[in-house]
Amino acid sequence: MINGKLQILTGCLLALTLAATAQETTNKAEATATPPPKQSAGLVNDWLRKESSGFSAWDFGGQFRYRFEGKENFAAPGTTATAVDFRKAGGDAANNYWLTRLKLHLGWTPSDWFNVLAEGRNSTSAGDDRNPNPESDGLDLHQAYIKLGDAKKFPFTLKLGRQELSYGDERLIGPSDWSNVERVFDAAKLRFENEDFWVDGFVSRVVLVDDNNFNEANDYDFFSGIYASTRTIIPKQETELYFLSRNVGNGSPTAIGAGLPALLTGASPRDIYTFGLRVKSLPGQFNGWDYEAELAAQAGRFKKTAASASLEQQAMAAHAAGGHTWSKVWGTPRVGVEYNYASGDSNATDKKHGTFDNLFPTNHKFYGNMDFVSWQNIHNARLSTSLKPLPKLTLTADFHAFWLADTRDNFYQVNGAPRTTGGYGIKPNASSFVGTELDIIGTYALTRQTSLQAGFGHFFSGGYAQDSLATVGGAADANFGYVQMAFNF
């Protein structure tokens, strides 16, 4: 049963600590006497370049990642109509599965101003009840791009082809690396860069994942923007300004075919423009204190379906966080507090759309390790802690509390889709309190190339889930545990 497996997973945190202690004790004298190793180009590259200088222009490498996940009272779409998060009766209460991701890349840099890279990815899942499975995608092209220019000699560089996009902390734009199938774009990106700041201008189309077929970009979903960053104009902090445009045509939902499951459909039509500011303190500038904040506003037009009326987009989101690290205390402990807000739609009939569009984020890093929440129609308070009891071991514990920003809007999933079935929907008279989540994670750097990680999360369902599911058997708490190994070569 999953309860027994979750107990085993939580015990892995202790096992990581004991294993780390043993290895650190054995190697303490050697590590102290040995100077820091030179920067590695990767396990395969280091070996090849040692064998022959002719490999210096080539880049061979990859990553193998293996993870077990155990879930209790999570939705398993495609199993039954009642499979929704936190539902006590019916549905699919337990889902335990293994995820494997293999990435291999080949790069060539014959000169400082020219680089080409191709990367393949194979993502598999075993035992997962979800159908279709969002974690499976047979051998496919992950990245393939050409990069032109040398910023040290000329301020402009150009990157063309299939590539990952990542900006800021990835609250709006990121590859979502936790996923077994990362996000990529077919894009053109031009960068201007000097010693004081850089500015990116890009235009892209998001790539849709279609297992057993070659993944292709959504020709109806264009994402473009201007993103600027500086670490010198305002001292001691990183300051970023951005303007992002997402323009989705009526053909997007059927971009790769009609009558397909929601997992294989593109976004609904919209023309949404996002203006934002992000600031973050630079490391070591405030005697152990740190801060960050982000504010984004949206305007434009939004359609819930291709056939529905166009609504005026009026939405915003905010993030603020701060913390302190005791660098001279054993374990280098850190404590931080954080608040996140994203607007919801207060009136479904007023020809306006107030739900913030989370765009293309890496939500797993921010709103709970269990991945129930996105940056949409939400208030989120977070207390985070971390400790390094050994140089290679990091322990973290996070506590989250969630409320809907407006009960006249839906409770949105981590992928941005609203919960509308199995008892969920717009519940204006329900409690706004969604619940609380506790996450504990241990990460151990076994070698320079290999890391081990284990985690456990528990979600205490709140009044909103209990009110929404009261007529279908009530709500239950959810559990999540995982063990992961990643090997980079």
Long-range contacts (C-beta under 8 A, 24 or more apart in sequence): 1-94, 2-70, 2-71, 2-72, 2-94, 2-96, 2-479, 3-72, 3-479, 5-70, 5-96, 5-481, 6-70, 6-72, 6-456, 6-479, 6-481, 8-481, 9-70, 9-454, 9-455, 9-456, 9-481, 9-482, 9-483, 10-440, 10-454, 10-456, 10-481, 12-442, 12-454, 12-483, 13-395, 13-440, 13-441, 13-442, 13-454, 13-456, 15-454, 16-393, 16-442, 16-443, 16-444, 16-452, 16-454, 17-389, 17-390, 17-393, 17-395, 17-442, 19-444, 20-389, 20-390, 20-392, 20-393, 20-444, 21-390, 23-392, 24-390, 24-391, 24-392, 37-448, 40-448, 42-488, 42-489, 43-449, 43-488, 43-489, 44-489, 57-108, 57-109, 57-110, 58-106, 58-107, 58-108, 59-105, 59-106, 59-107, 59-108, 59-109, 59-117, 60-105, 60-106, 60-107, 61-104, 61-105, 61-488, 61-489, 62-102, 62-103, 62-104, 62-105, 62-119, 62-488, 62-489, 63-101, 63-102, 63-103, 63-486, 63-487, 63-488, 63-489, 64-100, 64-101, 64-102, 64-486, 64-487, 64-489, 65-99, 65-100, 65-101, 65-102, 65-484, 65-485, 65-486, 65-487, 66-98, 66-99, 66-100, 66-484, 66-485, 66-486, 67-98, 67-99, 67-100, 67-180, 67-482, 67-483, 67-484, 67-485, 68-96, 68-97, 68-98, 68-99, 68-482, 68-483, 68-484, 69-96, 69-97, 69-98, 69-99, 69-480, 69-481, 69-482, 70-94, 70-95, 70-96, 70-479, 70-480, 70-481, 70-482, 71-95, 71-96, 71-478, 71-479, 71-480, 72-478, 72-479, 72-480, 73-476, 73-477, 73-478, 73-479, 74-370, 74-478, 74-480, 75-422, 76-129, 76-130, 77-130, 77-131, 77-262, 77-263, 78-129, 78-130, 78-131, 78-132, 78-261, 79-129, 79-130, 79-131, 81-421, 81-422, 82-422, 82-472, 83-422, 84-419, 84-421, 84-422, 84-423, 84-424, 84-469, 85-372, 85-413, 85-419, 85-465, 85-478, 86-435, 86-459, 86-461, 86-465, 86-469, 86-475, 86-476, 86-477, 86-478, 87-422, 87-423, 87-469, 87-472, 87-473, 87-475, 87-476, 88-469, 88-473, 88-474, 88-475, 88-476, 89-472, 89-473, 89-474, 90-472, 90-473, 91-422, 92-129, 95-128, 95-129, 95-130, 96-127, 97-125, 97-126, 97-127, 97-128, 97-129, 97-135, 98-125, 98-126, 98-127, 99-123, 99-124, 99-125, 99-135, 99-180, 100-124, 100-125, 100-126, 100-180, 101-180, 101-181, 103-142, 105-143, 112-150, 112-152, 112-153, 113-148, 113-149, 113-150, 113-153, 113-154, 114-146, 114-147, 114-148, 115-146, 115-147, 116-145, 116-146, 116-147, 117-143, 117-144, 117-145, 117-147, 118-143, 118-144, 119-143, 119-144, 121-181, 121-182, 123-180, 123-181, 125-180, 132-211, 132-261, 132-263, 132-264, 133-211, 134-179, 134-181, 134-209, 134-263, 135-179, 135-180, 135-181, 136-180, 136-181, 136-211, 137-180, 137-181, 137-209, 137-210, 137-211, 137-215, 138-211, 138-212, 140-214, 140-215, 141-214, 141-215, 142-182, 142-184, 143-184, 151-191, 151-193, 155-192, 155-193, 155-194, 156-190, 156-191, 156-192, 157-190, 157-191, 157-193, 158-188, 158-189, 158-190, 158-191, 159-187, 159-188, 159-189, 159-191, 160-187, 160-188, 160-189, 161-186, 161-187, 162-186, 162-187, 162-207, 163-187, 163-189, 165-189, 165-202, 165-204, 165-360, 167-200, 167-227, 167-240, 167-242, 168-240, 168-242, 168-278, 168-294, 169-278, 169-280, 169-292, 169-294, 169-365, 169-366, 170-361, 170-362, 170-365, 171-294, 171-319, 171-361, 171-362, 171-366, 171-375, 172-244, 172-274, 172-276, 172-296, 172-358, 172-359, 172-360, 172-361, 173-244, 173-359, 173-360, 173-361, 174-360, 174-361, 174-362, 175-362, 176-361, 176-362, 176-363, 176-364, 177-362, 178-362, 178-364, 178-365, 178-371, 179-364, 181-209, 183-207, 183-360, 185-217, 185-223, 186-217, 195-232, 196-230, 196-232, 196-233, 197-228, 197-229, 197-230, 197-232, 197-233, 198-228, 198-229, 198-230, 199-226, 199-227, 199-228, 199-229, 200-225, 200-226, 200-227, 200-228, 201-225, 201-226, 202-227, 206-360, 208-255, 208-256, 208-264, 208-266, 209-264, 210-256, 210-264, 213-256, 216-256, 218-252, 218-255, 218-256, 218-266, 218-267, 219-251, 219-255, 220-248, 220-249, 220-250, 220-251, 220-252, 220-255, 220-266, 221-246, 221-247, 221-248, 221-249, 221-252, 221-255, 221-266, 221-267, 222-246, 222-247, 222-248, 223-247, 223-359, 223-360, 231-282, 234-279, 236-281, 236-282, 236-285, 236-286, 237-279, 237-280, 237-281, 237-282, 237-285, 238-278, 238-279, 238-280, 238-281, 238-282, 239-277, 239-278, 239-279, 240-276, 240-277, 240-278, 240-279, 241-276, 241-277, 242-274, 242-275, 242-276, 242-278, 243-273, 243-274, 243-275, 243-276, 244-273, 244-274, 244-276, 244-359, 245-271, 245-272, 245-273, 245-274, 246-270, 246-271, 246-272, 246-274, 246-357, 246-359, 247-271, 250-306, 251-306, 252-306, 253-305, 253-306, 262-417, 268-302, 268-303, 268-304, 268-305, 268-306, 269-302, 269-303, 269-306, 269-310, 270-300, 270-301, 270-302, 270-303, 270-313, 270-357, 271-300, 271-301, 272-298, 272-299, 272-300, 272-301, 272-302, 272-313, 272-357, 273-298, 273-299, 273-300, 274-298, 274-357, 274-359, 288-324, 288-325, 288-326, 288-327, 289-322, 289-323, 289-324, 290-322, 290-323, 290-324, 290-325, 290-336, 291-321, 291-322, 291-323, 292-319, 292-320, 292-321, 292-322, 293-318, 293-319, 293-320, 293-321, 294-318, 294-319, 295-319, 296-356, 298-356, 298-357, 302-353, 302-357, 309-351, 311-351, 311-352, 311-353, 312-351, 312-352, 312-353, 313-352, 313-353, 313-357, 314-352, 314-353, 314-354, 315-342, 315-343, 315-353, 315-354, 315-355, 315-356, 315-357, 316-342, 316-343, 316-356, 317-341, 317-342, 317-343, 317-356, 317-375, 318-342, 321-382, 323-384, 330-389, 331-387, 331-388, 331-389, 332-387, 332-388, 333-385, 333-386, 333-387, 334-384, 334-385, 334-386, 334-387, 335-383, 335-384, 335-385, 336-382, 336-383, 336-384, 336-385, 337-381, 337-382, 337-383, 337-384, 338-380, 338-381, 338-382, 338-383, 338-384, 339-379, 339-380, 339-381, 339-382, 340-366, 340-367, 340-375, 340-378, 340-379, 340-380, 340-382, 341-378, 341-379, 341-380, 341-405, 342-374, 342-375, 342-376, 342-377, 342-378, 342-405, 343-377, 343-405, 343-406, 344-376, 344-377, 344-378, 344-404, 344-405, 344-406, 344-408, 344-409, 344-410, 345-377, 345-406, 345-408, 345-409, 346-406, 346-408, 346-409, 347-408, 348-408, 348-409, 348-426, 354-406, 354-409, 355-409, 355-412, 357-416, 358-412, 358-416, 363-414, 364-414, 367-400, 367-402, 367-414, 368-398, 368-400, 368-402, 368-437, 368-439, 368-457, 368-459, 369-398, 369-437, 369-439, 369-441, 369-455, 369-457, 369-480, 370-437, 370-439, 370-457, 370-459, 370-478, 370-480, 371-414, 372-413, 372-414, 372-437, 372-459, 372-478, 373-402, 373-412, 373-414, 373-434, 374-412, 374-413, 374-414, 374-415, 374-416, 376-412, 376-416, 377-404, 377-405, 377-406, 377-409, 377-410, 377-411, 377-412, 378-402, 378-403, 378-404, 378-405, 378-412, 378-434, 379-403, 379-404, 379-405, 392-444, 392-445, 392-446, 393-442, 393-443, 393-444, 393-445, 394-442, 394-443, 394-444, 395-440, 395-441, 395-442, 395-443, 396-439, 396-440, 396-441, 396-442, 396-443, 397-438, 397-439, 397-440, 397-441, 398-437, 398-438, 398-439, 399-436, 399-437, 399-438, 399-439, 400-436, 400-437, 400-438, 400-439, 401-435, 401-436, 402-433, 402-434, 402-435, 402-436, 402-437, 402-462, 403-432, 403-433, 403-434, 404-432, 404-434, 404-464, 405-432, 406-432, 407-431, 407-432, 407-464, 411-464, 411-468, 422-469, 422-472, 423-468, 423-469, 423-471, 423-472, 424-468, 424-469, 425-468, 427-464, 427-467, 427-468, 429-467, 430-463, 430-464, 430-467, 430-468, 431-462, 431-463, 431-464, 431-466, 431-467, 432-463, 432-464, 433-462, 433-463, 433-464, 434-461, 434-462, 434-464, 434-465, 435-459, 435-460, 435-461, 435-462, 435-464, 435-465, 436-460, 436-462, 449-487, 449-488, 449-489, 450-485, 450-486, 450-487, 450-488, 451-485, 451-486, 452-483, 452-484, 452-485, 453-482, 453-483, 453-484, 453-485, 453-486, 454-481, 454-482, 454-483, 454-484, 455-480, 455-481, 455-482, 456-480, 456-481, 457-481
